[in-house]
């Protein structure tokens, strides 16, 4: 899908950005149709599969920044030092603020380079059926036109804490499709110098005050440096509402939290909605291991549309 937010952020930072997307492929392909990357003078984000294909695509994209859009059919064979045996159709488009202003609706639909004339009836019918709820739009090229639905993150994830585990969680979760991450801690210096694209950083001296601004359908991962802050966040989230919430810690820590939360007026059923511990102790206490366990559980829960569950005892103090 077309990630408009990421493109807008890149254009705001760089001025002109080339977007390269796999419009179609014959046979094997390193990535699926719709896989895209952004390229600018001094950097890039995203991937269309890496290797020689991506390296050459980046060079063409940087050249396009001084020119115009282009469409390239690239064989994935000996010329690239690959043995896939297929071919990919790469659409490279140059975006700036003026072009972004023309994006409206729920999809980006446009003719590809070399295509002239009015919108084909087949494309118009695709759009009509989507508007009528008869069939969702997919990412595809149809008779020289490219159709890409806008990406709509379906899950808001708030990570509370930018220590070792918080950093690992954000690094693992940020690239996953369909998630919008908000990252909270007490001060700007708590965060790393480089934050993954698309992650909203919110430094606040009193992080618990931000609970009121979280969507009630958000998912929360509480991994702060302070047990007292962890408890306060649980208390406020129980009063605010959430889709899912989890706290890193030991069984002993959670037993104390249950008692204190009950003393604050929360019922046992309410408290049971918070998972503690998070992660999977079978993977160990290393921050990245915890993050992988949480990510796997979240992916599976998203597929089943249920709570992402917990592992069996990762103590925040031991894990960092």
N, C-alpha and C positions, 0 to 999 in steps of 0.2 A: 504494500500500500504506500501511498504518497505521504511522507512524513513532512507536512507543511511546517510544523513548529521547528524542526531541526533546520530546515532550509531557511526559514525566516531568521533564525538566530545566526546562521552562518553568513547570510547576506548582510545582516546588521553589523557583523564584526569585520567582514572582508570586502564588502561592496559588490563585487561580482564573483559569482560562484558557478562552477560547472557541475551539473548533476548528470551522472552516468547511470543508466538503468538498463537491465537486461530486458529488452522488449520482446524477445522470442528466442527460441533455440531449436536446433535440429539435433536429435541424438543426445549424447551426454553433454552435461553442462555443469560447471563448478557450483553454480547457484541457480535458484529458481527464477522464473519470470517475475519481474518486479523488484528483484534485489537491486539495490542502488548504493552509490557512494557519492559524496560531495568532494569536489576538488577545488582548491584555490591556490594562489601563488606559492604560499609557504607551507601548505599542509593539505590534509584530507581527512575524511571521516567515513565510516562505513566500509563495506567491502562487496565486491562482486565475485569473490572467490580466490583472490590472491594470485600469486605466481606471475608468470610471464603475461598472461591475459590482462591482469590488473595493472601491471607495470606499464604496458603499452597504452592501456586505456587512460592512465593518468597523464602520460605524455601528450596524448591527443587532446585530452580535456584542457590541459594548461595552454596548449596552442589555440584551442577554441575560444579561450577567454579574450583573445585579441581579434577573433573573427566571428563565427556564427555557429549555429547548431549543426550537428552532423549525425549521420547514420552510417554505421559500419557493420558489415557482416564479417565476422572473424572466425576462420577455420581453426579448430582446436587440434592441430596435428603437428607434424614435424617442424613446421615453420616457427612454432612457439615452443618447441621442445616438449610437447605434450603428446599423450597417446589417447586422449579422450575419444577422438574420432568423430566428434560432433562439430557444430558451429553455433555461435551466438550472434544475435543481432543486438548491437549496442546503440542506444540512443543517448547522445550527449547534447544537453541543452544548457545555455548560458542564462543564468537568472540574476536579476538585480531588483531593486525595490519597485521600479516601475512595472516590471513583469509580474512580480508577486501581487501587486495591487489588482491585477486582472483575474486572480484566482477567486472564484465564488462557488457556492454550492457544495456538494458532497463529493465531487470527483474532479480531477483534472483531465479534461478531454481535449485533445488537440491533434492537428495533422502533423505528421513527422516530416522531416526534411525530404524534399522531392515530391511531396504530395500536394496537389492543388485542387481547387474546386470546392464545392459545398460538401457538407457532412454527408457521408453515405447513408442510405436508408437503413442499412444493417446497424450502423452505429446509433442512429436516432432511435431505432426500435429497442436497442439495448437500454438506452436511457429512459425511454417511455416505460418499459417493463419494470425498471427499477423504481421509478416514481410511483407506479401503480402498486408496488409491493408484490409483483408477480415473480420476480427473480432478482436476487442481489447482483450488483455489479461486481465483476471480477477484474483483475489486472490482465490486460491483453492488448494486442495490436490487431486491429480489424481494418482491412482494406486501406492500409497506410495511415490510419489514425491510432493514437495511443490512448488507452483508457486506464486511468489509475484512480481507484477510490481513495479518498483522504483517510489517513490513519486516524482512528479514534481510540485513544487509550481507554481500555475498559476498566482498569484497576488503578486506583490511587494508593500508593504505598508511601507511608511516612516512616523514616528511619530516625530514631531518637538516639543520638550519640555518635560522635565522630572519632572514637578511639579505634583500637586495632580491629575489633569485630565490626564496628560500624563501617569502617573503611572497606573491609573485606566484603561485607554485605552489599554495599553500593557498587563496588567493582564487579561483583558477580551478577547483580540484578539489573544494573543499568542497561546492558545490551539486549536484554530480553524484550521481545515485542509485546505490546499491549500494556506496558506498565508506565506509570508516570511517578517518578520518585521525588519526594520532598525530604530534605536532610536537615535536621535540627541539632544545634548544640549551643553552648553558652557564649561563644565568642568566635570571631572570624579566624583567629589563629589556631583554633581547634581543627580546622579543616585542612586538607592537603592543598598544596599550591595548584595542582591540576585536578579538576573535578570532571567526571564524565559528562559528555554532551547530554543535554536534556534533563539534568538533575538540578532541581531548585534548592539552593542553599539558603537556610534561614538561621543566622546567628541571633540569639536572643539571651540576654542576661537571666531571664526567667522563662525557660523553655515551656514550662507547664502552662503559661499564659497563652501559648499558641494552639493548645488543644481546641479552643473555641473556634478556631478558623479552619480546622480540618473538616473535610467532607464527612458526613455521617456514614457514608458507605466506604470509607477508607480502611486500609489494612495498616496495622502499626507493628513495628519491630522496636522494642525498647531495649537498648544496649548502652545506657549511659555509664558514666564513671561513678555514679552515686546511687546507693540503694535507696536513700531517702527520696531522690528525684524519681527513681523507677517507681516507687510506691505512689508518689504524688501523681505521676502520669497515669498509672492504673486507676487511681481514684477519680481523676478528672475524666478519663475516657469512659469509665462506667457511667458517669453522669451525663456525658455528651452523646455517646452512641458511636458505634463502629461496626464494620463488617467482620473483622478479625483482629486479634491483638495477641502478641506474644512477648514474653520477657525472658531474657537470658538469665540463668541462675541454677542453683541447686535445689534439690527437694526440700532441704532445710529452709532455704530462703523463701521458697514459695509457701511453705507451711506458715511461716511468720507473716507473710503478706496476706494470706487468706484470713488469718486471725485479725490482723489490723484493718483489712478492708471490711470485714464483717462489723468490726467496731465502729467503722465510719458509716454504717447503715446499709451496706450492700448485701443482697441476699446470696445464699450459697449458689443458686442457679445463675445469678449474674456473674459472680466471681468465676465460676466454672467456664465462662466464655473466654477467659484469658488463658492462653497456653503458657505453661512454664514447666520445664525448660523448652527452649527452641533448639533446633538442630538435631543431630543424630549422634549420640555418644559412640555409636559403632564406628564413626569416622574419626573420632578423636576430638581434642580440644583446641587444635590449631585454628586461628581465626578463619582461614580460608576453608578449612574442613567444616566448620560450623556454617559458614555462608553457603557452601555447596549443599549441605543437608537441608538448610532452610529453602534454598532455591528449588531443589527437587520437590520438596513438599508443596511449595507454592504452585509450581507448574502442575503437579498432579491435582491439587485442589482446584485450580482454575479449570482443568479439564472436566472435573466432576462437579464443579460449582459447590464446594463444601469447604469446611474449615481445613487449614493446611496442617494442623496437628503439630506434634512435638516429637522430639527424640526422648532420650532417657537420661538427662542430667548433664548439661554443660554449664559449669559455674563461670559467671562473668569474671570473677576475680582471677580464676585460674587461666581463663582464656585471654584476658586483657580487655 
